[in-house]
C-alpha cells in the first residue's frame, strides 16, 4: 500500500487482498487471507502509511467492511464450519473494542455494510473442502446472511441466513444459471456466492455467484 505522492512509500501488509476505509476513524483495515487484520493510518496529506495495529483472529479473515469508525470482519474457522462476522469500534488510541459477534454461513467470503449503516450483508461461498469429488468430499451450502443493526447502528438486532434450497435445479437452468459441479442437481450446495455490494439507496444487495 502506498501514499499518493511522487515517491510512494510501501509497507508490508501480507496478502493485502481486501481494504476498507473508515472515514470516522481515518484508518484503513487490510486483510489478505490469513488470520490477521492490519490497520493503516496516514499523515494529513494522505502519505506515509503506517501500520498502527495488527489484530490476530482464530480463523482466516475473508473480508472486512467499514462504517463510520466501525469495522465488520468476516472470519472462517474452516470450509466445513460456519463462519462469524464480528463488529469492532476503532478508537483514537488505535485500539479495537468488540461491539458484537454473530454466526453466519459457511466461508463468509465477502461482507458489505449499507450506506445508511443499518445492515450488513454477507456472501457465504460454501466452497467445498480439499477432498471435493472423493468419498471424503464435503460441499457446504452457499448462502446470504443479512445482519440487521439496532437503531444505534452499533448493536446486533437480528441475523438471518438465506439459502438456495427453495429453487430446483431446472428452474435455475431455465433462467440461465450455470449448475455444473458435483452437486449440480442441488442448488443449495452448488451455488457459491462470491461478492456482495449494497446499492447506494441501501435497499438492495447485488451478489455475484462465482461458479454459476
N, C-alpha and C positions, 0 to 999 in steps of 0.2 A: 504494500500500500504506500502511495506517495502523495506528497502535497502538490498543489497546483502552482509550482514555480518553475523557473527555467532550469534549475538543477534539483530534480526531485530527490528526496531523502527516502530511502527504502528501509523497511523494518521487517523482521521475520515474523510471520503470522501463521505458520503451519500451512494447511491446505488453502485457507482463505477462500472458501467456496461461496459463502453467503455473508453479506454485510447488511446491517440495519442501523440507520442513523436516528438517534433520539434527540430531537431538537430541544426538548425540555432539559436534558442533561448535558447537551453538547458533547456527546460521546458516541462513537460507533462500536457496535458489537460485531465480532467476526467469528465465524465457525467454519471448520473445514473437514468435517467427517470424523474427527477424533472425539475425545471426551472433554474438550476444553473450549470455553468461550473467552476470547481476548477482547478487552475494551481499550479503545484507542482514542486519545484526545489530541487536539491540535492547538497551535497558538492562535492569536487574534486574527492573523492573516490566513488562517486555514493551511498552515505549513508546519513543518517539524513534528510529524506524528510521533506519539509516544504511547507505548503500552502501559496503562496505569493500573490494570488489574487483569489477572488470569484466574478464571473460575473453573475448577475441575468438577466433573459430574461422574456418577457411577456408570452411566451408559454413554453411547455415542450420541453426539449432538448433530441432528439432521438439519435444523433450520432455526432461525431467530427472526423475530419481528419486533417493531418498536411503536410506542405511542406515548407522546409526552416525555416523561422521564422513566418510563417503564419498558421492560423487555419481556417478551414471551419466548421461551426456549423450549424447543421440541426435542425430547430425549428418547432414545430407543435402547433398551437393555439387550435385545436380540431380535432377530427377524420373527421368531416364533412366540414372543411375549408382547403383550400390549404396551404401548408407549405412554409417555406422560408429557403434558405441557405445563410448565411452571412459569408464573409471572413474578418478576422481581422489580423492585424500585432501586434506582441508581441515585445515590445522594451526592452532595457536593464534596464529600470526603473520599470519593471514589470507592464507596462500599456498596454492596448489594444486600438488600433485605427481601425475603420472600413474602409475596402477598398471598399466594395460594398455589396449589398444585392439583392437577386433575388427570384422571386416566382417559386416554383416547384410544384410537385403533392401533393396528399393527404397523410398525415402521412409519411414524409420522414424518413424512419426507419434506413437507412444506407447510409453513404457517404464515397466515396473513391477518393483520389487525385492521379492522374497518376504520375509515377516516373519522367517523363520529365517536370512536373509542368504545363502542358498546358491545362489539362482537369480535371474536377471534375464530377463524375458520382454519381447519387443519386437513390437509390431504394425506390420508394414511395409505401408503402404497401397497401394503400387503404383499411385498415381494417374497418369492419362495426362498427356502433355505438353500444351502450349497448342494444338497442332495436331490434337488428337483429332477424329476424324471426317473428316479430309482425308488425302490421299496422304502427307503428312508426319507424320501422327499416329503416336505411339508409346505403347503401353499396357503398361507393365511388369507383371510378375506380382506379385500381392499374396502375402504370406507371414507366417509367425510365426517369429521367431528365439528360441531358448532358449539362454541363456548360463549355463553351469554354472561356479561358482567352486570354487577349491580348498578344502581343509579350513581354511585360514586366513581364508577369506571375503574375501580381498584379491586373489588371483591368478586368472588365467584357466585353467580346466581344459578346457573344450570349448564350442564354439559350433555349434549345429545349426539350420539353417533349413528349415522345413517349408512346402511349397506345397500347392496345392489341385488339382493335376493328376490325383490319384487318383480324383477324382469326375467323373462325367459330368453334363452339364447336366440331363438328365432325372431323374437320381437326386436332385439338389438341388431341382429344381422340384417333384417329388413330395413332398419333405419340407417344402415351403412357403418355400423360399429364393427371393428375387426376383432374377432374372437378366434384365437389360433393356438393357444397354449395347451398344456397337458390337461387342463380343466376347462376346455373351450365350451363345454356344454353347461358349465356352472358360472354364470356371470358374477356371482358373489366372490368367487375366487379368481377368475380370470381378469377382471377389471382392476387396473392398478393406477389410482390417482397419483400424479407426479408433482403437480404445481398448482397453487391456488392464488388468485388475486381478487380482491374485493373492489367493486366498481366505486367510482368517486361519490356516488349518492348513498353508499353503504347499504344498498338494497339487494344486490346480487353478488354471488361468488362465481367466478369463472374458473373451471378446473380442467387441466389437461390430463388425458389418460395416456401415459407413455406408450404402453404396449397395444393400445386399441385404436 
